Amino acid sequence: MAALELFVTRGFAATKLADVARAAAVSKGLPYLYFKNKEELFKAVITEAIGGPLAEATDMIDRFEGSSEDLLRGLIAGFRTFEESPAGGVVKLILAEAGNFPDVARFFCTHFDARGRHLFARVLRRGTESGEFAPIADIETTAIVIVQPLAMFSVWRRSLAPFDASNNLTSDRFYEAHLDFVLKSLRP
């Protein structure tokens, strides 16, 4: 989607609907037929970028028959696939624009962030109920503790990492270390 690429590369505030129309090779007025304003287009971009991967993750959890550890690995691998795609830049964009566009931030939190955390909580609950994971006093908060470093790595990779000449952290190293840390803390 042209809007996603422009929003991620230029920023939401700096992108005009006319820019989106030009990039999509449509008439200048066409976006207004579908979106009453730029914030509505931003919500559609978020829905398209994040909605599909969340539906796939939900389906994976619903159908998964292996261990909870393998399910958690699969969920994190799915997050990584999303994060490394062009759509992954939407997380940084939402964080960058949240203060200026609180309605969009609330839309993201309500419809997508909470759903993502819920998926991780489901895996944690499944693992504790089966005895694969140690008892967890607060599953919802533990899900946040697991998922937020993933989101922040995505933001860091797209913002500060390109300017840190001394940094040699690769995505492989980050995801391996994160999984190792999380799994060691969950095992009984």
C-alpha positions as CSV (number, residue, x, y, z in Angstrom):
1,M,0.0,0.0,0.0
2,A,1.4,3.4,-1.0
3,A,0.2,5.1,2.2
4,L,2.1,2.6,4.4
5,E,5.3,3.2,2.6
6,L,4.9,7.0,2.6
7,F,3.8,7.1,6.3
8,V,6.8,4.9,7.3
9,T,9.4,6.8,5.3
10,R,8.2,10.4,5.6
11,G,6.1,10.2,8.8
12,F,2.4,10.6,9.1
13,A,2.3,14.4,9.7
14,A,4.6,15.1,6.7
15,T,2.5,13.0,4.2
16,K,-0.4,14.6,2.5
17,L,-3.4,12.6,0.9
18,A,-2.3,14.1,-2.4
19,D,1.1,12.4,-1.9
20,V,-0.6,9.1,-1.3
21,A,-2.7,9.5,-4.4
22,R,0.3,10.4,-6.5
23,A,2.3,7.3,-5.2
24,A,-0.7,5.1,-5.8
25,A,-1.1,6.5,-9.3
26,V,-4.7,7.6,-8.8
27,S,-6.5,10.9,-9.0
28,K,-5.8,13.4,-6.3
29,G,-9.4,13.2,-5.1
30,L,-9.8,9.5,-5.0
31,P,-8.6,8.9,-1.4
32,Y,-11.3,11.3,-0.2
33,L,-13.9,8.9,-1.7
34,Y,-12.8,6.2,0.7
35,F,-11.4,8.1,3.7
36,K,-12.9,11.2,5.3
37,N,-9.5,12.4,6.4
38,K,-5.9,11.3,6.8
39,E,-6.4,9.8,10.2
40,E,-9.0,7.4,8.8
41,L,-6.5,6.4,6.1
42,F,-3.9,5.9,8.9
43,K,-6.3,3.6,10.7
44,A,-6.9,1.6,7.5
45,V,-3.1,1.3,7.1
46,I,-2.8,0.0,10.6
47,T,-5.6,-2.5,10.1
48,E,-4.1,-3.8,6.8
49,A,-0.6,-4.0,8.2
50,I,-1.4,-5.6,11.6
51,G,-4.8,-7.2,11.2
52,G,-3.7,-10.0,8.9
53,P,-0.7,-11.1,11.0
54,L,-2.8,-11.1,14.1
55,A,-5.5,-13.2,12.5
56,E,-2.8,-15.7,11.3
57,A,-1.3,-15.8,14.8
58,T,-4.8,-16.4,16.3
59,D,-5.4,-19.2,13.8
60,M,-2.0,-20.8,14.6
61,I,-2.8,-20.8,18.4
62,D,-6.3,-22.2,17.8
63,R,-5.0,-25.1,15.8
64,F,-1.6,-25.8,17.5
65,E,-1.1,-29.3,19.0
66,G,2.5,-29.3,20.0
67,S,4.2,-28.0,23.2
68,S,3.6,-24.6,24.6
69,E,7.3,-23.8,24.3
70,D,7.1,-24.6,20.5
71,L,3.9,-22.5,20.3
72,L,5.7,-19.6,22.0
73,R,8.6,-20.0,19.6
74,G,6.2,-19.9,16.7
75,L,4.4,-16.8,18.0
76,I,7.7,-15.0,18.4
77,A,8.8,-16.2,14.9
78,G,5.6,-14.8,13.5
79,F,6.2,-11.5,15.2
80,R,9.7,-11.4,13.7
81,T,8.3,-12.1,10.2
82,F,5.9,-9.2,10.6
83,E,8.6,-6.9,12.1
84,E,11.0,-7.6,9.3
85,S,8.5,-6.9,6.6
86,P,7.7,-3.4,5.3
87,A,4.5,-3.4,7.4
88,G,6.7,-3.7,10.6
89,G,7.5,0.0,10.3
90,V,4.0,0.8,11.3
91,V,4.9,0.1,15.0
92,K,7.5,2.8,15.0
93,L,5.2,5.1,13.2
94,I,2.4,4.7,15.7
95,L,4.7,5.3,18.6
96,A,6.1,8.4,16.9
97,E,2.7,9.9,16.1
98,A,0.8,8.8,19.3
99,G,1.1,12.2,21.0
100,N,0.0,14.1,18.0
101,F,-2.9,11.8,17.0
102,P,-4.3,10.3,20.2
103,D,-7.4,8.9,18.4
104,V,-5.2,6.8,16.2
105,A,-3.1,5.7,19.2
106,R,-6.3,4.6,21.1
107,F,-7.5,2.8,17.9
108,F,-4.2,0.9,17.8
109,C,-4.2,0.0,21.5
110,T,-7.9,-1.1,21.5
111,H,-7.9,-3.1,18.3
112,F,-4.4,-4.4,17.9
113,D,-2.0,-4.0,20.8
114,A,-4.5,-5.6,23.3
115,R,-5.1,-8.5,20.9
116,G,-1.4,-9.1,20.5
117,R,-0.8,-9.2,24.2
118,H,-3.8,-11.5,24.6
119,L,-2.2,-14.0,22.2
120,F,0.9,-14.2,24.3
121,A,-1.2,-14.5,27.5
122,R,-3.1,-17.5,25.9
123,V,0.2,-19.2,25.3
124,L,1.4,-18.6,28.8
125,R,-1.9,-19.8,30.3
126,R,-1.8,-22.9,28.1
127,G,1.8,-23.6,29.3
128,T,1.0,-23.1,33.0
129,E,-2.2,-25.2,32.8
130,S,-0.3,-28.1,31.2
131,G,2.6,-27.8,33.7
132,E,5.1,-27.0,31.0
133,F,5.7,-23.5,32.5
134,A,6.1,-22.6,36.1
135,P,3.1,-21.0,37.8
136,I,2.7,-17.3,36.8
137,A,1.1,-14.9,39.3
138,D,0.1,-12.3,36.7
139,I,-0.2,-13.7,33.2
140,E,-1.3,-10.5,31.6
141,T,1.6,-8.5,32.9
142,T,4.0,-11.3,32.0
143,A,2.7,-11.2,28.4
144,I,3.6,-7.5,28.3
145,V,7.0,-8.2,29.7
146,I,7.6,-10.7,26.8
147,V,6.1,-8.7,24.0
148,Q,7.3,-5.2,24.7
149,P,11.0,-5.9,24.1
150,L,10.0,-7.3,20.7
151,A,8.2,-4.1,19.8
152,M,11.0,-1.9,21.1
153,F,13.6,-3.9,19.1
154,S,11.5,-3.2,16.0
155,V,11.5,0.5,16.8
156,W,15.2,0.6,17.7
157,R,16.2,-1.2,14.5
158,R,14.4,1.4,12.4
159,S,15.5,4.4,14.4
160,L,18.8,4.3,16.3
161,A,20.5,1.2,15.1
162,P,21.6,2.7,11.8
163,F,23.4,5.5,13.7
164,D,25.2,3.2,16.2
165,A,28.5,2.3,14.6
166,S,29.6,0.3,17.6
167,N,26.5,-1.9,17.5
168,N,26.8,-5.4,16.1
169,L,23.5,-6.7,17.3
170,T,21.7,-8.7,14.5
171,S,18.1,-9.8,14.5
172,D,19.2,-13.4,14.9
173,R,21.2,-12.6,18.0
174,F,18.4,-10.5,19.5
175,Y,15.6,-13.1,18.9
176,E,17.8,-16.0,20.2
177,A,18.7,-14.1,23.3
178,H,15.1,-13.0,24.0
179,L,13.7,-16.5,23.5
180,D,16.5,-18.0,25.7
181,F,15.8,-15.5,28.5
182,V,12.0,-15.9,28.3
183,L,12.0,-19.7,28.1
184,K,14.5,-20.1,31.0
185,S,12.3,-18.0,33.2
186,L,9.2,-19.9,32.3
187,R,10.4,-23.4,32.7
188,P,9.5,-25.1,36.0
